[in-house]
């Protein structure tokens, strides 16, 4: 804030920016000159007069006459500024903050070799990472964590509200981060449950993104899903890629480019969640939007007001003008016959 003696405080734009707590004091400003007129009218007959003969002198004497206006002008300005002080000029800045109790969300991302299939653009893994970023960006104060899995599961990022940190981890995900081949869906879900079992979030959600069956790990997906349900963790499963279909030529040898939906459907059912299928990029985006709507929590807007008072600035000016008026009281600038 500028110093009180700056003339900026008397600019129109500054005065216009104030909120006035008691604006009716400002309506008295036009009556300040009236006070001096009434004073002159009431005491005109009682003024002491000294009758002398003099010849009008112009020049230096005229300036001395004008200096006699300093004292009444300073008193008028002081009274006006006191009225401004009483009107309480303030600057009020409002800020609206959104608050929600938040939920705990764990993203489980399959990074096995089959996630490099290109039925989604540019491939399943990159498409899942892109949509996951958009999903994170739309959340408000939710704690989100990240687990990756292939032949084993790794907790890449714990639950956090630092979304920039999450974006960094998502960018670094590569299929070779877990050398063990396979798809350990059960182990990944168990790690997620372990991470969230003691958290205090209003809701606990695991979003599992995969394209295959559980082929490795020490814990079965059904058991992990039951554990999730026991600890209050809701499990949403998303299969990415084209659904698996058996062929007449060889129903036992099916390409890994196709997805077996039965395992993920079963997990979602046991985990009190929902199963989604995403066969292309648009469908995957739609799935995440649906989950985003299903797991919305009530947010409340809190409006905070910062109030800054500026009456002291004009009070200091009023005191200054009063001191000038008192300092010139017994000088050549006043008419001692009027006292």
N, C-alpha and C positions, 0 to 999 in steps of 0.2 A: 504494500500500500504506500502511496505517496505521502510525503510529510504534510502536516496539517496546514502549513503556511503556503502551500502551493495554490496559485490562483485557479488551478484546474477545478477546484471544488465549486467554483461559481459558474462553470460553463453550463449551458443549457442541456447538453446531452447527459452530463453527469447528474444534474438535478432531476432530469426526466427519468433516469434509470432507477431512482429510489422508490421503494415502497414506503408509504407514510402511515405510521401506526395511528396517529391522531391528526388527520389532515385538516380538521376544522380550525386548528391554530393558524394555518396558512391563510385562511379567509380574513384574519385580522390584520394582515400586512398592509392592505390599502388604508387602514385607519391610523397607521403610525404618523403620517404627515398631518392628519386631522388633530392629533394630540397637540402638536406644536401650534397649530392655528388656534385651538381652543385656549391654550396657555396664553398666547399673545392677546387673544380677545378678552379674556377674563381679567388679565392683569395690566391691560393697557392704561387704564385710568390711574392705577396705583404706582406706575413707574416713576422713579425719581428723574427729574429733568433739570438740566443746567442750561440756562439761557445765556448764550454768548453770541457775539457777532464774529463771523469768520468769512473768509473768501474761499470759495471752492477751489481746491487744488487737485489737478489731475496727475496721473503718472504713478509715482511711488506710493502716494497716499491711497490711491484706488486699490492697490495690491494689499495694503494693510487692512482695508475694509473687507476685502474678500477673505482674508485669513480668519476673520471673526466668524466665518461660517463653519470653520473646521470643527469647533466644539459641538454645535447642535447637530451637524451632519453625523459625527461620530456617535453621539447619543442615539440618533435615529437608527443608524446601522446596527448598533448594539442591541436595541430593542427588537429590531427585525430579526436579527440572528438568534436571539433568545426564543422568539416565536418559532423559528425553524427548528431549534433544538427540541422545543416542546412537542413539535409534530413528529419527532422520532424518525429521522430518515434511516432506512435500512435497505440492504441488498440481500435478497433471499434467493438462494440457488437450490433447486429441487433435483433430487436424483432418485430414480426408480430402480430398485434392485429386485431381481427375481430369486426367490428362495424355494427350494423343495427339499424334502427329507432325503431324497435320493435312493437309488437302489444299487445293489451290487450285481454287476454283469461280468461274466467270464466268457471270453471268446475262445473257442477251441477250434483250431485250424489244422486241417489235414495237409501235410506237406509231402506225402508219399509221391513216388514217381508217377503214379496215374494222374495226379493233379496237374501234370504238365500237358495233358491232352488239350487239343485246340478246338474242341467243340464250343467253348466259350472263348471270347477274344480278350487278350492274345492267347491265354490259356486259363484253365480253371483256377489255378492258384492266384495269378495276377488279378483276375476278375474278382475273386473273393476278397483280396486285399483292398482293391479299389472301393468296393461297396462297403467294406468294414470301416474304412476311413470316413465315408459319408455318414454311416450310422453313428460313429463316435462323435462326429461334428454336430449332430442333431440332439445330443443328450445334454442335460443340464444338471450339473453337480452329482452325477452318478459316478460311482467308483467302478472302473472298468479294468479288467486284467486280461492277459493274453497267454494262452497255452498252445504250443505246437506239438504235433505228434506224427510219427510215422510208425516204425517198429517199436518205438518207446515214446513216452510222453515227457515233455520238458516245459516247466513253467518259465516262460520267457519274460513276463512282466507281471508283478503282483498287482492287486487292486489299487488303483490310483485315480486321482482326479486331474493329474498332469497329462492332458491329452496330447500335448506336443511330444512328450516322452513316448507315448503309445505310437504316434505317427512314425517316430524314429525307429522303433522296433519293427513295425509293419514293413517299413521300407527295406529293412535288413534281412527279412525272411527269405531264405533260399532252400531249395529241396535238399541240398547236401549238408544242411545244418545237423541233421540226424542221420548218421550213416546206416543205422540198422533198418533193414528192409521190412516191409509189412505195414499193417494199419492197426495200431493199438487203441481202438476206440474206448474200450473199457478202462484202460489205464488212464487215458486222458480225462475221462469223466470223473474217475476217482480222485485225480489230482485237483480237479476243479472243486469237487465237494470238500476236500480237505482244506482248500484255501478259503472256502466260504462258510464252513460249518459254525464258526464262532463269531462271524461278523454281525453287526447290529443293523444292517440295512433293512428298510421297510419291506423289500422284496429281494429275493436271490434268484438269479437267472443264469443258466448256462446255455450258450448258443453254439451248437456243434455243427461244423461244416465239414462234410466228407463226401467221398464218392465211391466208397467200397465197404466190404464186410470187415468185421473184426477178425484179423488173421494173426495177431500176436498179442503179447501182453499176458500178465499173470492173473488178471481179473476180467471176468466176462462182462459184456455190456449190460446184460439184464441185471446182474448183481449191482453194478455201479449205478444203474438207473433207480433201483430200489433204495440204495443208500441216499441218493439225491433226494428222493421223495421223503425219506425219513428225516433228513436234515432241512427240509423246507426249500430245497433248490428245484426250481422249475426248469425243465430241460426242453429246449426247442432244437429240433434237428433239421438240417438242410442238406438235401442231396444235390450235388452239382453235377451236371452232365446228363446224357441221355439214359433213360431207364433200360435196365438189362432185359433182353429178350432171348429166349432159347431158339435155336435154329434146328431144322430137321436134320441137317447134315451132322451136326455135332452138338448135342445139348449139354455135354459135360465140359466142353472146352470153349469158354466164352471170353471174348477179349476184355481186357481191363479197361477199355474205353467206355464200357457200359456200367451203369450203377445198379447195385442190388438194393432196392428200397426197403425190403422187409426188415432188415436189421435196424435201420434208422426209425422206421415206423414203430417198432416194438419199444425202442428206447424212449421215444417221445410219449408213448402211452403209459409206460411204467413211471416215467418222470413227471407225470401230471402236466405235460406240455403239449406241443403240437408239432406235427411233421409238415415240412414244406419241400416242394420239388422245384428246382431251378434248372431248366434246360438251356437257357441262354442268358446273356447279360441283363436284358430287360427284366426277365422273370426273377433273377437274383436280386435286382434292385427292388422289385415289388415285394419280395419276401421280407427283406430287411425293413421296408416301410411298414409292413403289416406287424412285424414284431415290435417296431418302434411305437406303434399305436397301442398294441396290447399291453405294453409295459410302461405306459405313461403314468407318472405320478402327479398328484395335484401340486401345482406351483402357486405361490402367493407373491403378489407384488407388494413390496415395502417401499413407501415413499419417505425419503429422509430430506429434511429441510435444514440447510445451513444458513443461519441468520447472522449478518454482520451489521452492527450498529455504527452510525457515523455522526451521531449528534455531538460527540466530543469535538470534532473538527470545527463545527460552527460555534460551539461554546468557547473554544479557545479564541476564535476571531472576535466574538462578542466581548470577551474579557479584554482583549487587546484594544478594541475601540473605546471601551470604558476607561481604560488606563490613559489613553490619549486624551479623552475628554476631561478626565480629572487633572491630568498634567498641564493642560492649557487653561485650567479654570482661573488661575490668578495671574495670567500673563496679559500682554498687550492684545492677545487674540480675543479677549472677551471684554464686555462692557461692564465695569464694576458698578455702574449706577443701577444696573438691573437687579443686583443682588440685595 
